[in-house]
Amino acid sequence: MQSSQDDFDRLLLFEHTRKTAESAYARDPLDADNLTKWGGALLELSQFHSVSESRTVINEAISKLEEALLINPLKHDALWSLGNANTSIAFMTPNLDEANPYFDKASECFQKALDEDPSNELYVKSLEISAKASELHSEFHKHGVGQQTSAGSDTSFSKKSSKSKKSSDLSYDICGWIILGVALFAWVGMAKSNMPPPPPR
């Protein structure tokens, strides 16, 4: 029960962040920080949707993050979030040849983010994991979504339902870990931006 309450609290938090960012955008469309928060909130909210709806929400997040990078091309947190968004889309794409351009874009974003903030361990780890993304994708679809599409027509409904549930759980686990990283980074960023100024000396 606590888990579903935590999920509900997270949903409310990120929906509030999204609405706040949308309002702030109406006042100042050139605020790259706000666009990055908006994109991050959308990435978080994508977890609460079906796979097809999730993809739509992630694409919206990508557009906000790309808009932030048009304003500030060196904004490392936006680059990192864009890498996570592309990774999420890649894992939702069953065909590895179609997923690879998303993985390539994610690696490029992670590398640029690391170039801008070389001491950031999260960026280092993201880049390391992105190097193994194709292999993880193959395993993911071999044990998850791939089984659904290769099931024969004589497979019983209960087996299909079970495989679908496992696949869905696995995809949400992977997306959840990616988005958890985004959430932690966004939370640290918001905490830093809301710190009181140091006392005068």
C-alpha positions in Angstrom: 0.0 0.0 0.0 2.9 2.4 0.8 4.3 1.9 -2.7 1.1 3.0 -4.4 0.9 6.0 -2.1 4.5 6.9 -3.0 3.7 6.5 -6.7 0.7 8.7 -6.3 2.7 11.4 -4.4 5.4 11.3 -7.2 2.7 11.6 -9.8 1.3 14.7 -8.0 4.7 16.2 -7.6 5.7 15.9 -11.2 2.3 17.0 -12.5 2.6 20.1 -10.3 6.2 20.7 -11.7 4.9 20.3 -15.2 2.0 22.7 -14.7 4.3 25.2 -12.9 6.8 25.0 -15.8 4.1 25.5 -18.4 2.9 28.6 -16.6 6.5 29.9 -16.3 7.0 29.3 -20.0 4.1 31.5 -20.8 5.8 34.4 -19.0 9.4 33.6 -20.2 9.8 31.2 -23.1 13.6 31.7 -23.2 14.2 30.2 -19.7 16.4 27.1 -20.4 16.2 26.1 -16.7 12.5 26.0 -16.8 12.4 24.1 -20.0 14.8 21.5 -18.5 12.5 21.1 -15.5 9.5 20.8 -17.8 11.2 18.1 -19.8 12.4 16.3 -16.7 8.8 16.3 -15.2 7.5 14.9 -18.5 10.0 12.1 -18.4 8.9 11.2 -14.9 5.2 11.4 -15.9 5.8 9.0 -18.8 6.2 6.2 -16.2 2.5 6.5 -15.3 1.2 5.8 -18.8 0.8 2.9 -21.1 3.8 2.2 -23.4 2.2 4.0 -26.4 1.1 7.0 -24.3 4.5 7.0 -22.6 6.3 7.3 -25.9 4.2 10.4 -26.7 5.0 12.0 -23.4 8.7 11.2 -23.8 8.6 12.8 -27.3 7.1 15.9 -25.7 9.9 15.9 -23.1 12.5 15.6 -25.9 11.0 18.7 -27.6 11.2 20.7 -24.4 14.8 19.6 -23.8 15.8 20.4 -27.3 14.2 23.8 -27.0 16.3 24.4 -23.8 19.4 23.4 -25.7 18.6 25.9 -28.5 18.7 28.6 -25.8 21.8 27.2 -24.1 23.6 24.4 -26.1 26.0 23.7 -23.2 23.3 23.1 -20.5 24.7 19.8 -19.2 21.6 18.8 -17.2 19.4 19.2 -20.3 21.9 17.2 -22.4 21.8 14.4 -19.8 18.0 14.4 -19.6 17.8 14.3 -23.4 20.2 11.3 -23.3 17.8 9.6 -20.9 14.8 10.4 -23.0 16.5 8.9 -26.1 17.5 5.8 -24.2 13.9 5.3 -23.1 12.6 5.6 -26.7 15.3 3.2 -27.8 14.2 0.5 -25.3 10.6 0.9 -26.4 11.6 0.2 -30.0 11.7 -3.6 -30.5 13.9 -3.5 -33.7 17.5 -2.9 -32.7 18.3 -1.3 -36.1 15.6 1.2 -35.4 16.6 1.7 -31.8 20.4 2.2 -32.5 20.0 5.9 -33.7 18.3 6.7 -30.4 21.2 5.0 -28.5 23.7 6.9 -30.6 22.0 10.2 -29.8 21.9 9.3 -26.1 25.6 8.5 -26.1 26.3 11.8 -27.8 24.2 13.7 -25.2 25.9 11.9 -22.3 29.3 12.7 -23.7 28.5 16.4 -24.2 27.0 16.5 -20.7 30.2 15.0 -19.3 32.4 17.4 -21.3 30.6 20.3 -19.7 30.7 18.8 -16.1 33.6 16.3 -16.1 33.3 15.6 -12.3 29.7 14.5 -12.4 29.6 10.8 -11.5 26.1 10.4 -12.8 27.2 11.5 -16.3 30.2 9.1 -16.2 27.9 6.2 -15.2 25.3 7.1 -17.9 28.0 7.1 -20.6 29.4 3.7 -19.4 25.9 2.2 -19.5 25.1 3.7 -22.9 28.1 1.8 -24.3 26.3 -1.4 -23.3 22.9 -0.3 -24.5 22.6 -2.4 -27.6 23.4 -5.5 -25.6 20.9 -4.6 -22.9 18.3 -3.9 -25.6 18.8 -7.4 -27.1 18.5 -9.0 -23.6 15.5 -6.9 -22.8 13.6 -7.9 -25.9 14.8 -11.4 -25.8 13.3 -12.0 -22.4 10.5 -9.4 -22.6 8.8 -7.8 -25.5 10.4 -10.1 -28.1 8.7 -13.2 -26.6 5.3 -11.5 -27.0 5.7 -10.9 -30.7 7.2 -14.3 -31.4 4.4 -16.3 -29.6 2.6 -18.7 -32.0 -1.1 -18.4 -32.7 -1.7 -21.6 -30.7 -0.4 -20.0 -27.5 -3.1 -19.7 -24.9 -4.4 -16.4 -23.8 -3.0 -16.9 -20.2 0.5 -17.5 -21.5 0.3 -14.3 -23.6 -1.1 -12.4 -20.7 1.7 -13.6 -18.5 4.4 -12.7 -21.0 2.8 -9.3 -21.6 2.8 -8.7 -17.8 6.5 -9.7 -17.5 7.4 -7.5 -20.5 5.5 -4.6 -19.1 7.1 -5.0 -15.7 10.6 -5.2 -17.2 10.1 -2.1 -19.4 8.8 -0.1 -16.4 11.7 -1.3 -14.3 14.2 -0.1 -16.9 12.4 3.1 -17.6 12.0 3.6 -13.9 15.7 3.4 -13.2 16.5 5.8 -16.0 13.9 8.2 -14.8 14.9 7.8 -11.2 18.3 9.2 -12.2 16.6 12.2 -13.9 14.5 12.8 -10.8 17.5 12.7 -8.5 19.3 15.1 -10.7 16.3 17.5 -11.0 15.8 17.3 -7.2 19.4 18.2 -6.5 19.2 21.0 -9.1 16.0 22.4 -7.5 17.5 22.2 -4.0 20.6 24.1 -5.1 18.6 26.8 -6.8 16.4 27.3 -3.7 19.3 27.5 -1.2 19.5 30.7 0.8 22.4 33.0 -0.1 25.4 32.7 2.1 25.6 35.1 5.1 27.6 38.3 4.6 31.1 38.2 6.0 
